[in-house]
Amino acid sequence: MAVTQLTAVQAAAWIKDGQSVMLGGFIGSVVPESIMKALGQRFEHEKSPSDLTLIFAAGQGDGQGRAADHLAIPGMVKRVIGGHWGLVPGLQKLALQNEIEAYNLPQGVISHLLRDTAAGKPGTLTTTGLGTYIDPRLEGGKINAITHEDLVSVVALEGEEYLLYKRLPVDVAILRGTTADTHGNITMEDECLIAENLATAQAAKNQGGQVIVQVKRIVPAGTLDPHAIKIPGIFVDAVVLCEDESEHMQTFATQFDPAFVGRATAREQQETVSYPAQSEPDAKTLIARRAAMVLAPGSVLNLGIGVPEYIAVVAGEQGMLDRLTLTVEPGAIGGLPASGLDFGACRNPQAIITQDQMFDFYDGGGIDQAFLGLAQCSAMGDINVSRFGDRLPGCGGFVNISQHAKSVYFCGTFTADGLAVEVHDGQLHIKQEGRQIKFVEQVEQITFSARRAIQMRQPVRYMTERAVFRLEPEGLVLEEIAPGIDLERDILAKMAFMPIIDPNLSLMPADIFSSAFSLPILQNRRLVNEDCEAS
């Protein structure tokens, strides 16, 4: 049967008041920008559709009004259930001003909820989120005071606690692919991610909903390789042919990079892993060097946004990338993770799987080492990266990754907002201290639960440019300080609590502060894991 072909304006007219709409895409990748834009313009002119529920695993946007923020219009949206809010400031504002009901749930849980909803299950049962702000005994994932419905509950099964997340209603799914045939079969050969497209389409169809897919081209039925089909035509109601390249970019930073889909030339692949040496390291590089010293050949890694991204640069400088497998939560395996609005893509990946499949692997303990951001840390070792007063970046995949990785390293500067450091003669000097203290008595929101980590005997370390801590049942233990740093003046005076000081407190490895930094090669990941467990 031939699939319906629509313009973006016609597709926007399909959406009705009060419907629940799932938006596909990850930050700036696989985003059906043309349809989202047309939907926002329709409301501006017609004041319809109104009172929508928006669902997204990772908030699609660029921080400047594109993607999901086309819909951030008072009256258009009633409720948002999202995993990452950092690049949708318009929706953030509506949520923080109590103009819409709003939830921040783990990105991986939302991807699994779509699959479980498609399967007719009552929801997703998981330990992900226990002890964090998502736990209903704390905040239940609710963002503001007008959000009352409980989407998360605690259940007991065979003596263990779990969280049950309610199934997601999906009336309309707005997705993106590369090529559609006239029967609606969708391939994604030019997309850097698959995301959760199949699970979303199935969730919509099995609830009597509709699926609309934006594509770059339409070809005759029977001309596509069945193995290449990512969304079968039986799940697709309409396709929108996007003829404006600016509304079908590979990411919001890149029109098209063949390396993101494994089609780079041999020379381009070599350029991807070529790094210039840095003779005068800044704070981020120092942290990345310290973190890189625990990298274990053969490990499967996840590197978070920000400081952890620099670990890949250091590993690249040292020729170690080919001994590691880097992964990104929306589905890319291997290669080099991109940053900024390209984040989610990888250059020269070995494979790209769906986001729900990746989180199956993550939640089951597949990550050997996770290196994640350190925004706020409490005396007990809890971490907050999701909410800071009127700033709402959201948790994204942080909860899934940090809670289930075999070992976790939180990496960030010791203070924030203005920190400047320099290295002289192998010694670290603070040129200007950051105005914001990051080691606080209690975090504003618990995105990582130290208590849960202790219960699960998960090795956890906290790495900064001037100090390294480890997690113990009694709290944070200071185990290393940088050469040139004064313990009282530069560390203890810049913390809101007194950490436990290891009686064997030592200096951070001197190589980190040398212009001739060289990464020691560890023989296997067992050595690193044993070291962590011994601590």
Secondary structure, DSSP 8 states (H G I E B T S, - for coil): ---EEE-HHHHHTT--TT-EEEE--BTTBS--HHHHHHHHHHHHHH--S-SEEEEESS----SSS-GGGGG--TTTEEEEEES--TT-HHHHHHHHTTSSEEEE--HHHHHHHHHHHHTT-SEEEESTTTTSTTSTTTTTTB-STT-----EEEEEETTEEEEEEE----SEEEEE-SEEETT--EE-TT-S--TTHHHHHHHHHTTT-EEEEEESEEE-TT-S-GGGEEE-GGG-SEEEE---GGGS-SSSS-S--GGGGT---HHHHHHHT-----SS--HHHHHHHHHHTT--TT-EEEE-SSTTHHHHHHHHHTT-GGGSEEE-TTSEESSEE--GGGTT-EES-SEE--HHHHHHHHHTT--SEEEEE-SEE-TT--EE-S-BTTB----TTHHHHHHHSSEEEEE--SEESS-EEEEETTEEEEEE--SEE-B-SS-SS-SB-HHHHHHTT--EEEE-SSEEEEEETTEEEEEEE-TT--IIIIIGGGSSS--EEEEEEEE--GGGGSTT------S-HHHHHHHHHH-
